[in-house]
């Protein structure tokens, strides 16, 4: 069809922006929550397809690594900040931005680690697939709740809890990745000394 991997990478940002639009402007509609869930999954399909086109389709370009990384950072920010806004409280909004910043930092640690060791560390528990699975689950759950007319009382806010869980998982992910990187660098230094 003539589609290039870099174009697919850019499309992932378009779908992420669609998710953010659903979450920012369409909530509390059932269709907005479901639309956001679908857009998040389409973003992940783009992430899968760009790599497949580049590697298995033989369409890798000199700027492919740039397109593989930068659109993901935009997509994470759109989706996580959008989910925070959809929560409708100051706390959820703040947690959405903290989660977005945490997603950026986990990617930075992974990329910096790859520049030092030559290996990418994708461990979780809140790597990109885990974060997007949680966002999708929350969107579907909220669509069901809105559809059934359930009103959350007593301070229970599903979005706040989900984002709080995500932020905690991001902290653990950062610790694991940094610890793994430090261990790899120490092991390499021991090998050089020997």
N, CA and C atoms as a LAMMPS dump frame, in Angstrom:
ITEM: TIMESTEP
0
ITEM: NUMBER OF ATOMS
582
ITEM: BOX BOUNDS ff ff ff
-5.0000000000000000e+02 5.0000000000000000e+02
-5.0000000000000000e+02 5.0000000000000000e+02
-5.0000000000000000e+02 5.0000000000000000e+02
ITEM: ATOMS id mol type element x y z
1 1 1 N 0.832 -1.221 0
2 1 2 C 0 0 0
3 1 3 C 0.86 1.261 0
4 2 1 N 2.159 1.104 0.123
5 2 2 C 3.037 2.266 0.083
6 2 3 C 3.163 3.011 1.398
7 3 1 N 2.633 2.441 2.467
8 3 2 C 2.72 3.098 3.773
9 3 3 C 4.097 2.866 4.356
10 4 1 N 4.706 3.934 4.842
11 4 2 C 6.05 3.859 5.413
12 4 3 C 5.972 3.754 6.937
13 5 1 N 6.951 3.106 7.575
14 5 2 C 6.941 2.974 9.034
15 5 3 C 6.849 4.314 9.763
16 6 1 N 7.538 5.321 9.251
17 6 2 C 7.501 6.627 9.913
18 6 3 C 6.101 7.237 9.882
19 7 1 N 5.366 6.985 8.8
20 7 2 C 3.988 7.478 8.707
21 7 3 C 3.102 6.787 9.743
22 8 1 N 3.337 5.495 9.942
23 8 2 C 2.572 4.747 10.942
24 8 3 C 2.888 5.282 12.342
25 9 1 N 4.158 5.601 12.588
26 9 2 C 4.549 6.157 13.884
27 9 3 C 3.825 7.472 14.15
28 10 1 N 3.714 8.304 13.138
29 10 2 C 3.008 9.58 13.289
30 10 3 C 1.518 9.339 13.527
31 11 1 N 0.965 8.321 12.872
32 11 2 C -0.455 8.008 13.078
33 11 3 C -0.739 7.624 14.527
34 12 1 N 0.259 7.039 15.214
35 12 2 C 0.044 6.69 16.618
36 12 3 C -0.236 7.944 17.445
37 13 1 N 0.385 9.058 17.079
38 13 2 C 0.138 10.32 17.783
39 13 3 C -1.266 10.82 17.476
40 14 1 N -1.704 10.629 16.235
41 14 2 C -3.063 11.048 15.861
42 14 3 C -4.094 10.285 16.692
43 15 1 N -3.912 8.98 16.834
44 15 2 C -4.848 8.19 17.641
45 15 3 C -4.769 8.579 19.119
46 16 1 N -3.567 8.872 19.61
47 16 2 C -3.421 9.313 20.997
48 16 3 C -4.126 10.646 21.209
49 17 1 N -4.002 11.548 20.239
50 17 2 C -4.702 12.828 20.328
51 17 3 C -6.217 12.606 20.298
52 18 1 N -6.654 11.607 19.519
53 18 2 C -8.083 11.266 19.5
54 18 3 C -8.543 10.777 20.859
55 19 1 N -7.722 9.957 21.51
56 19 2 C -8.048 9.493 22.859
57 19 3 C -8.133 10.672 23.815
58 20 1 N -7.17 11.582 23.723
59 20 2 C -7.167 12.753 24.6
60 20 3 C -8.395 13.62 24.359
61 21 1 N -8.793 13.754 23.092
62 21 2 C -9.98 14.548 22.773
63 21 3 C -11.231 13.912 23.368
64 22 1 N -11.347 12.599 23.244
65 22 2 C -12.493 11.894 23.845
66 22 3 C -12.518 12.115 25.353
67 23 1 N -11.351 11.99 25.976
68 23 2 C -11.268 12.109 27.433
69 23 3 C -11.45 13.539 27.91
70 24 1 N -11.04 14.498 27.111
71 24 2 C -11.1 15.895 27.544
72 24 3 C -12.455 16.537 27.275
73 25 1 N -13.044 16.197 26.138
74 25 2 C -14.252 16.914 25.728
75 25 3 C -15.518 16.074 25.738
76 26 1 N -15.377 14.742 25.657
77 26 2 C -16.566 13.908 25.54
78 26 3 C -17.085 13.322 26.833
79 27 1 N -16.246 13.253 27.85
80 27 2 C -16.634 12.659 29.125
81 27 3 C -17.711 13.534 29.76
82 28 1 N -18.781 12.986 30.347
83 28 2 C -18.939 11.618 30.837
84 28 3 C -19.736 10.687 29.931
85 29 1 N -19.694 10.872 28.639
86 29 2 C -20.433 10.025 27.717
87 29 3 C -19.843 8.616 27.65
88 30 1 N -20.718 7.628 27.547
89 30 2 C -20.281 6.24 27.35
90 30 3 C -19.426 6.142 26.096
91 31 1 N -19.864 6.827 25.033
92 31 2 C -19.157 6.737 23.756
93 31 3 C -17.786 7.394 23.819
94 32 1 N -17.661 8.422 24.636
95 32 2 C -16.346 9.063 24.791
96 32 3 C -15.366 8.117 25.471
97 33 1 N -15.825 7.446 26.53
98 33 2 C -14.948 6.483 27.211
99 33 3 C -14.558 5.343 26.28
100 34 1 N -15.533 4.814 25.539
101 34 2 C -15.235 3.717 24.617
102 34 3 C -14.351 4.19 23.46
103 35 1 N -14.614 5.406 22.973
104 35 2 C -13.786 5.975 21.905
105 35 3 C -12.34 6.113 22.342
106 36 1 N -12.149 6.555 23.591
107 36 2 C -10.791 6.677 24.12
108 36 3 C -10.11 5.312 24.189
109 37 1 N -10.845 4.294 24.646
110 37 2 C -10.28 2.942 24.738
111 37 3 C -9.862 2.435 23.368
112 38 1 N -10.714 2.657 22.368
113 38 2 C -10.392 2.209 20.999
114 38 3 C -9.168 2.955 20.468
115 39 1 N -9.106 4.266 20.699
116 39 2 C -7.964 5.053 20.22
117 39 3 C -6.654 4.612 20.878
118 40 1 N -6.716 4.28 22.16
119 40 2 C -5.512 3.797 22.846
120 40 3 C -5.032 2.5 22.204
121 41 1 N -5.956 1.607 21.908
122 41 2 C -5.564 0.341 21.289
123 41 3 C -5.039 0.538 19.868
124 42 1 N -5.632 1.481 19.133
125 42 2 C -5.134 1.764 17.781
126 42 3 C -3.733 2.366 17.842
127 43 1 N -3.468 3.147 18.873
128 43 2 C -2.11 3.671 19.075
129 43 3 C -1.124 2.517 19.236
130 44 1 N -1.518 1.503 20.027
131 44 2 C -0.641 0.353 20.24
132 44 3 C -0.46 -0.473 18.965
133 45 1 N -1.507 -0.579 18.161
134 45 2 C -1.395 -1.284 16.882
135 45 3 C -0.382 -0.57 15.987
136 46 1 N -0.421 0.759 15.98
137 46 2 C 0.561 1.526 15.201
138 46 3 C 1.973 1.256 15.701
139 47 1 N 2.139 1.197 17.029
140 47 2 C 3.457 0.906 17.603
141 47 3 C 3.971 -0.456 17.15
142 48 1 N 3.068 -1.399 17.018
143 48 2 C 3.448 -2.734 16.566
144 48 3 C 3.767 -2.742 15.072
145 49 1 N 2.922 -2.072 14.294
146 49 2 C 3.043 -2.122 12.838
147 49 3 C 4.256 -1.364 12.313
148 50 1 N 4.632 -0.254 12.952
149 50 2 C 5.777 0.49 12.423
150 50 3 C 7.046 -0.348 12.498
151 51 1 N 7.205 -1.078 13.6
152 51 2 C 8.371 -1.95 13.718
153 51 3 C 8.334 -3.107 12.735
154 52 1 N 7.151 -3.678 12.553
155 52 2 C 7.033 -4.795 11.61
156 52 3 C 7.329 -4.347 10.184
157 53 1 N 6.832 -3.176 9.811
158 53 2 C 7.104 -2.664 8.467
159 53 3 C 8.59 -2.392 8.278
160 54 1 N 9.205 -1.816 9.327
161 54 2 C 10.616 -1.459 9.216
162 54 3 C 11.508 -2.694 9.139
163 55 1 N 11.266 -3.657 10.037
164 55 2 C 12.162 -4.811 10.125
165 55 3 C 11.775 -5.894 9.132
166 56 1 N 10.551 -6.376 9.244
167 56 2 C 10.14 -7.497 8.394
168 56 3 C 9.812 -7.059 6.978
169 57 1 N 9.368 -5.806 6.827
170 57 2 C 9.053 -5.305 5.487
171 57 3 C 10.247 -4.709 4.778
172 58 1 N 11.366 -4.6 5.486
173 58 2 C 12.577 -4.057 4.875
174 58 3 C 12.474 -2.582 4.526
175 59 1 N 11.669 -1.83 5.298
176 59 2 C 11.448 -0.418 4.991
177 59 3 C 12.116 0.512 6
178 60 1 N 13.126 0.024 6.688
179 60 2 C 13.817 0.837 7.686
180 60 3 C 14.455 2.048 7.01
181 61 1 N 14.35 3.207 7.688
182 61 2 C 14.924 4.433 7.138
183 61 3 C 15.963 4.985 8.109
184 62 1 N 16.823 5.884 7.643
185 62 2 C 17.832 6.469 8.53
186 62 3 C 17.229 7.192 9.738
187 63 1 N 16.031 7.742 9.585
188 63 2 C 15.391 8.465 10.69
189 63 3 C 14.394 7.593 11.451
190 64 1 N 14.405 6.298 11.188
191 64 2 C 13.431 5.395 11.796
192 64 3 C 13.476 5.374 13.31
193 65 1 N 14.685 5.371 13.884
194 65 2 C 14.791 5.353 15.342
195 65 3 C 14.187 6.61 15.965
196 66 1 N 14.372 7.733 15.302
197 66 2 C 13.784 8.988 15.785
198 66 3 C 12.258 8.902 15.783
199 67 1 N 11.707 8.414 14.662
200 67 2 C 10.255 8.283 14.55
201 67 3 C 9.709 7.193 15.466
202 68 1 N 10.533 6.238 15.805
203 68 2 C 10.094 5.167 16.694
204 68 3 C 9.948 5.655 18.132
205 69 1 N 10.724 6.655 18.525
206 69 2 C 10.731 7.113 19.914
207 69 3 C 9.894 8.371 20.149
208 70 1 N 10.136 9.429 19.383
209 70 2 C 9.534 10.721 19.695
210 70 3 C 7.999 10.699 19.663
211 71 1 N 7.358 10.1 18.652
212 71 2 C 5.893 10.052 18.675
213 71 3 C 5.329 9.35 19.911
214 72 1 N 6.039 8.335 20.404
215 72 2 C 5.578 7.646 21.619
216 72 3 C 5.524 8.584 22.816
217 73 1 N 6.505 9.476 22.904
218 73 2 C 6.53 10.397 24.045
219 73 3 C 5.341 11.353 23.985
220 74 1 N 5.001 11.816 22.788
221 74 2 C 3.822 12.674 22.629
222 74 3 C 2.546 11.898 22.957
223 75 1 N 2.465 10.67 22.437
224 75 2 C 1.266 9.854 22.638
225 75 3 C 1.03 9.568 24.114
226 76 1 N 2.083 9.205 24.843
227 76 2 C 1.946 8.96 26.28
228 76 3 C 1.406 10.197 26.997
229 77 1 N 1.956 11.345 26.657
230 77 2 C 1.539 12.582 27.32
231 77 3 C 0.085 12.898 27.032
232 78 1 N -0.317 12.801 25.769
233 78 2 C -1.713 13.08 25.419
234 78 3 C -2.673 12.18 26.196
235 79 1 N -2.367 10.884 26.198
236 79 2 C -3.295 9.914 26.79
237 79 3 C -3.355 10.049 28.309
238 80 1 N -2.205 10.121 28.971
239 80 2 C -2.199 10.131 30.437
240 80 3 C -2.692 11.459 30.998
241 81 1 N -2.301 12.563 30.388
242 81 2 C -2.829 13.851 30.835
243 81 3 C -4.33 13.935 30.556
244 82 1 N -4.754 13.369 29.414
245 82 2 C -6.179 13.357 29.085
246 82 3 C -6.988 12.539 30.076
247 83 1 N -6.453 11.394 30.486
248 83 2 C -7.151 10.581 31.479
249 83 3 C -7.265 11.331 32.8
250 84 1 N -6.208 12.034 33.17
251 84 2 C -6.264 12.825 34.4
252 84 3 C -7.364 13.874 34.349
253 85 1 N -7.502 14.548 33.215
254 85 2 C -8.566 15.55 33.07
255 85 3 C -9.943 14.903 33.119
256 86 1 N -10.034 13.696 32.552
257 86 2 C -11.321 13.002 32.527
258 86 3 C -11.793 12.629 33.924
259 87 1 N -10.851 12.49 34.864
260 87 2 C -11.227 12.164 36.238
261 87 3 C -12.054 13.249 36.904
262 88 1 N -11.915 14.471 36.42
263 88 2 C -12.778 15.553 36.881
264 88 3 C -12.412 16.185 38.216
265 89 1 N -11.255 15.828 38.774
266 89 2 C -10.849 16.436 40.043
267 89 3 C -9.437 17.002 39.899
268 90 1 N -9.092 17.876 40.81
269 90 2 C -7.729 18.411 40.806
270 90 3 C -6.711 17.297 41.023
271 91 1 N -7.057 16.35 41.902
272 91 2 C -6.145 15.246 42.183
273 91 3 C -5.918 14.392 40.948
274 92 1 N -6.996 14.042 40.249
275 92 2 C -6.841 13.21 39.053
276 92 3 C -6.059 13.955 37.977
277 93 1 N -6.316 15.246 37.84
278 93 2 C -5.567 16.037 36.866
279 93 3 C -4.082 16.054 37.181
280 94 1 N -3.751 16.257 38.448
281 94 2 C -2.353 16.249 38.868
282 94 3 C -1.705 14.892 38.67
283 95 1 N -2.434 13.828 39.04
284 95 2 C -1.893 12.473 38.87
285 95 3 C -1.676 12.138 37.395
286 96 1 N -2.552 12.649 36.54
287 96 2 C -2.386 12.42 35.103
288 96 3 C -1.084 13.015 34.594
289 97 1 N -0.793 14.228 35.048
290 97 2 C 0.46 14.863 34.624
291 97 3 C 1.677 14.192 35.251
292 98 1 N 1.561 13.76 36.497
293 98 2 C 2.675 13.042 37.131
294 98 3 C 2.934 11.723 36.389
295 99 1 N 1.856 11.024 36.027
296 99 2 C 2.006 9.771 35.273
297 99 3 C 2.644 10.041 33.908
298 100 1 N 2.231 11.126 33.254
299 100 2 C 2.815 11.474 31.952
300 100 3 C 4.305 11.758 32.093
301 101 1 N 4.677 12.516 33.111
302 101 2 C 6.105 12.798 33.35
303 101 3 C 6.862 11.511 33.686
304 102 1 N 6.235 10.655 34.479
305 102 2 C 6.87 9.381 34.821
306 102 3 C 7.09 8.509 33.594
307 103 1 N 6.123 8.527 32.669
308 103 2 C 6.276 7.759 31.43
309 103 3 C 7.459 8.286 30.617
310 104 1 N 7.615 9.604 30.577
311 104 2 C 8.747 10.195 29.862
312 104 3 C 10.071 9.79 30.507
313 105 1 N 10.103 9.801 31.842
314 105 2 C 11.347 9.476 32.544
315 105 3 C 11.709 7.997 32.354
316 106 1 N 10.707 7.104 32.4
317 106 2 C 11.024 5.687 32.194
318 106 3 C 11.613 5.46 30.81
319 107 1 N 11.076 6.175 29.808
320 107 2 C 11.624 6.054 28.454
321 107 3 C 13.043 6.62 28.39
322 108 1 N 13.268 7.736 29.083
323 108 2 C 14.617 8.329 29.101
324 108 3 C 15.624 7.377 29.738
325 109 1 N 15.232 6.734 30.832
326 109 2 C 16.137 5.78 31.491
327 109 3 C 16.432 4.617 30.55
328 110 1 N 15.398 4.117 29.876
329 110 2 C 15.604 3.007 28.93
330 110 3 C 16.549 3.42 27.811
331 111 1 N 16.312 4.595 27.219
332 111 2 C 17.144 5.033 26.1
333 111 3 C 18.579 5.328 26.555
334 112 1 N 18.724 5.95 27.716
335 112 2 C 20.067 6.241 28.224
336 112 3 C 20.803 4.934 28.542
337 113 1 N 20.07 3.994 29.121
338 113 2 C 20.665 2.695 29.389
339 113 3 C 21.126 2.021 28.11
340 114 1 N 20.322 2.139 27.045
341 114 2 C 20.707 1.544 25.764
342 114 3 C 21.944 2.223 25.19
343 115 1 N 22.065 3.531 25.411
344 115 2 C 23.253 4.229 24.91
345 115 3 C 24.51 3.806 25.66
346 116 1 N 24.351 3.387 26.908
347 116 2 C 25.507 2.976 27.719
348 116 3 C 25.846 1.493 27.568
349 117 1 N 24.806 0.668 27.411
350 117 2 C 25.036 -0.784 27.406
351 117 3 C 24.731 -1.448 26.069
352 118 1 N 24.012 -0.749 25.214
353 118 2 C 23.625 -1.344 23.934
354 118 3 C 22.382 -2.211 24.01
355 119 1 N 21.739 -2.265 25.19
356 119 2 C 20.535 -3.1 25.362
357 119 3 C 19.412 -2.268 25.971
358 120 1 N 18.222 -2.387 25.404
359 120 2 C 17.046 -1.704 25.939
360 120 3 C 16.441 -2.535 27.062
361 121 1 N 16.039 -1.866 28.133
362 121 2 C 15.413 -2.527 29.28
363 121 3 C 13.931 -2.151 29.294
364 122 1 N 13.087 -3.106 28.946
365 122 2 C 11.647 -2.847 28.861
366 122 3 C 10.889 -3.35 30.085
367 123 1 N 11.593 -3.661 31.173
368 123 2 C 10.906 -4.245 32.326
369 123 3 C 9.899 -3.262 32.929
370 124 1 N 8.897 -3.823 33.593
371 124 2 C 7.838 -3.055 34.23
372 124 3 C 8.047 -2.954 35.715
373 125 1 N 6.976 -2.797 36.46
374 125 2 C 5.601 -3.21 36.153
375 125 3 C 4.756 -2.176 35.421
376 126 1 N 5.287 -1.003 35.097
377 126 2 C 4.482 -0.017 34.383
378 126 3 C 5.209 0.491 33.151
379 127 1 N 5.649 -0.458 32.308
380 127 2 C 6.151 -0.101 30.986
381 127 3 C 4.951 0.293 30.125
382 128 1 N 5.218 0.768 28.916
383 128 2 C 4.15 1.285 28.06
384 128 3 C 2.973 0.324 27.888
385 129 1 N 3.188 -0.963 27.575
386 129 2 C 2.024 -1.843 27.399
387 129 3 C 1.175 -1.962 28.663
388 130 1 N 1.826 -1.961 29.827
389 130 2 C 1.087 -2.061 31.092
390 130 3 C 0.279 -0.788 31.347
391 131 1 N 0.894 0.359 31.071
392 131 2 C 0.178 1.63 31.262
393 131 3 C -1.033 1.71 30.352
394 132 1 N -0.855 1.335 29.099
395 132 2 C -1.956 1.438 28.144
396 132 3 C -3.049 0.41 28.431
397 133 1 N -2.67 -0.749 28.946
398 133 2 C -3.673 -1.744 29.345
399 133 3 C -4.514 -1.189 30.497
400 134 1 N -3.858 -0.545 31.454
401 134 2 C -4.576 0.039 32.584
402 134 3 C -5.506 1.15 32.115
403 135 1 N -5.023 2.01 31.225
404 135 2 C -5.871 3.096 30.702
405 135 3 C -7.07 2.523 29.967
406 136 1 N -6.842 1.529 29.127
407 136 2 C -7.95 0.916 28.387
408 136 3 C -8.969 0.305 29.345
409 137 1 N -8.482 -0.41 30.348
410 137 2 C -9.381 -1.016 31.33
411 137 3 C -10.211 0.016 32.069
412 138 1 N -9.585 1.116 32.456
413 138 2 C -10.314 2.181 33.16
414 138 3 C -11.378 2.78 32.248
415 139 1 N -11.025 3.009 30.988
416 139 2 C -11.994 3.593 30.052
417 139 3 C -13.21 2.68 29.854
418 140 1 N -12.947 1.38 29.706
419 140 2 C -14.059 0.43 29.531
420 140 3 C -14.898 0.364 30.808
421 141 1 N -14.24 0.308 31.971
422 141 2 C -14.963 0.274 33.242
423 141 3 C -15.821 1.518 33.415
424 142 1 N -15.264 2.674 33.089
425 142 2 C -16.029 3.915 33.22
426 142 3 C -17.199 3.964 32.24
427 143 1 N -17.014 3.41 31.05
428 143 2 C -18.118 3.356 30.088
429 143 3 C -19.262 2.515 30.638
430 144 1 N -18.915 1.379 31.252
431 144 2 C -19.941 0.518 31.855
432 144 3 C -20.636 1.258 33.005
433 145 1 N -19.849 1.889 33.86
434 145 2 C -20.421 2.601 35.01
435 145 3 C -21.347 3.727 34.571
436 146 1 N -20.916 4.496 33.58
437 146 2 C -21.756 5.587 33.086
438 146 3 C -23.016 5.026 32.438
439 147 1 N -22.844 3.944 31.661
440 147 2 C -23.99 3.329 31.005
441 147 3 C -25.026 2.802 31.983
442 148 1 N -24.562 2.302 33.13
443 148 2 C -25.483 1.784 34.149
444 148 3 C -25.996 2.883 35.081
445 149 1 N -25.486 4.09 34.905
446 149 2 C -25.931 5.211 35.728
447 149 3 C -25.378 5.19 37.142
448 150 1 N -24.261 4.49 37.335
449 150 2 C -23.662 4.447 38.664
450 150 3 C -22.98 5.77 38.964
451 151 1 N -23.209 6.262 40.151
452 151 2 C -22.548 7.484 40.601
453 151 3 C -21.626 7.104 41.735
454 152 1 N -20.378 7.522 41.659
455 152 2 C -19.417 7.181 42.7
456 152 3 C -19.566 8.146 43.861
457 153 1 N -19.789 7.597 45.037
458 153 2 C -19.958 8.416 46.232
459 153 3 C -18.855 8.104 47.241
460 154 1 N -18.755 8.956 48.245
461 154 2 C -17.793 8.698 49.308
462 154 3 C -16.358 8.872 48.878
463 155 1 N -16.127 9.688 47.845
464 155 2 C -14.761 9.98 47.429
465 155 3 C -14.129 8.925 46.543
466 156 1 N -14.891 7.902 46.142
467 156 2 C -14.326 6.864 45.284
468 156 3 C -14.284 7.374 43.85
469 157 1 N -13.105 7.513 43.326
470 157 2 C -12.926 7.966 41.952
471 157 3 C -12.012 6.957 41.254
472 158 1 N -12.58 6.202 40.331
473 158 2 C -11.846 5.129 39.67
474 158 3 C -10.604 5.667 38.963
475 159 1 N -10.732 6.824 38.328
476 159 2 C -9.601 7.388 37.591
477 159 3 C -8.478 7.76 38.556
478 160 1 N -8.826 8.364 39.699
479 160 2 C -7.804 8.714 40.687
480 160 3 C -7.057 7.477 41.173
481 161 1 N -7.808 6.427 41.494
482 161 2 C -7.183 5.201 41.986
483 161 3 C -6.291 4.572 40.927
484 162 1 N -6.766 4.544 39.686
485 162 2 C -5.985 3.938 38.607
486 162 3 C -4.702 4.724 38.354
487 163 1 N -4.807 6.046 38.341
488 163 2 C -3.612 6.863 38.118
489 163 3 C -2.656 6.772 39.307
490 164 1 N -3.196 6.681 40.514
491 164 2 C -2.346 6.489 41.686
492 164 3 C -1.582 5.179 41.598
493 165 1 N -2.287 4.123 41.172
494 165 2 C -1.639 2.822 40.974
495 165 3 C -0.569 2.914 39.892
496 166 1 N -0.882 3.634 38.823
497 166 2 C 0.081 3.782 37.736
498 166 3 C 1.336 4.52 38.195
499 167 1 N 1.149 5.616 38.925
500 167 2 C 2.305 6.382 39.406
501 167 3 C 3.169 5.518 40.325
502 168 1 N 2.533 4.76 41.212
503 168 2 C 3.291 3.863 42.095
504 168 3 C 4.056 2.825 41.274
505 169 1 N 3.409 2.28 40.258
506 169 2 C 4.072 1.305 39.387
507 169 3 C 5.212 1.915 38.599
508 170 1 N 5.071 3.159 38.197
509 170 2 C 6.138 3.848 37.473
510 170 3 C 7.352 4.033 38.38
511 171 1 N 7.1 4.373 39.645
512 171 2 C 8.213 4.513 40.596
513 171 3 C 8.971 3.193 40.72
514 172 1 N 8.232 2.094 40.843
515 172 2 C 8.875 0.771 40.937
516 172 3 C 9.633 0.457 39.644
517 173 1 N 9.033 0.782 38.516
518 173 2 C 9.674 0.542 37.219
519 173 3 C 10.983 1.315 37.113
520 174 1 N 10.949 2.581 37.51
521 174 2 C 12.168 3.397 37.471
522 174 3 C 13.251 2.8 38.366
523 175 1 N 12.868 2.385 39.567
524 175 2 C 13.84 1.794 40.483
525 175 3 C 14.45 0.536 39.871
526 176 1 N 13.615 -0.318 39.301
527 176 2 C 14.113 -1.573 38.723
528 176 3 C 15.037 -1.307 37.537
529 177 1 N 14.659 -0.358 36.682
530 177 2 C 15.486 -0.073 35.509
531 177 3 C 16.811 0.57 35.912
532 178 1 N 16.761 1.523 36.833
533 178 2 C 17.997 2.169 37.272
534 178 3 C 18.904 1.183 38
535 179 1 N 18.311 0.35 38.83
536 179 2 C 19.087 -0.657 39.54
537 179 3 C 19.723 -1.643 38.55
538 180 1 N 18.947 -2.064 37.556
539 180 2 C 19.474 -2.976 36.545
540 180 3 C 20.591 -2.342 35.732
541 181 1 N 20.422 -1.067 35.393
542 181 2 C 21.456 -0.365 34.638
543 181 3 C 22.732 -0.226 35.465
544 182 1 N 22.583 0.143 36.733
545 182 2 C 23.756 0.266 37.608
546 182 3 C 24.488 -1.068 37.73
547 183 1 N 23.729 -2.135 37.902
548 183 2 C 24.328 -3.468 38.021
549 183 3 C 25.074 -3.845 36.737
550 184 1 N 24.462 -3.54 35.575
551 184 2 C 25.105 -3.856 34.298
552 184 3 C 26.407 -3.075 34.118
553 185 1 N 26.403 -1.819 34.533
554 185 2 C 27.617 -1.002 34.41
555 185 3 C 28.714 -1.497 35.344
556 186 1 N 28.327 -1.904 36.56
557 186 2 C 29.32 -2.445 37.486
558 186 3 C 29.903 -3.768 36.972
559 187 1 N 29.042 -4.601 36.41
560 187 2 C 29.514 -5.88 35.877
561 187 3 C 30.449 -5.651 34.685
562 188 1 N 30.116 -4.677 33.861
563 188 2 C 30.987 -4.371 32.728
564 188 3 C 32.337 -3.857 33.212
565 189 1 N 32.314 -2.997 34.251
566 189 2 C 33.568 -2.461 34.791
567 189 3 C 34.43 -3.58 35.374
568 190 1 N 33.812 -4.555 36.041
569 190 2 C 34.574 -5.692 36.574
570 190 3 C 35.205 -6.487 35.453
571 191 1 N 34.454 -6.623 34.35
572 191 2 C 34.985 -7.352 33.207
573 191 3 C 36.171 -6.66 32.584
574 192 1 N 36.154 -5.325 32.573
575 192 2 C 37.263 -4.563 32.005
576 192 3 C 38.487 -4.702 32.893
577 193 1 N 38.268 -4.672 34.236
578 193 2 C 39.385 -4.784 35.18
579 193 3 C 40.06 -6.136 35.028
580 194 1 N 39.272 -7.193 34.875
581 194 2 C 39.832 -8.529 34.736
582 194 3 C 40.644 -8.607 33.45
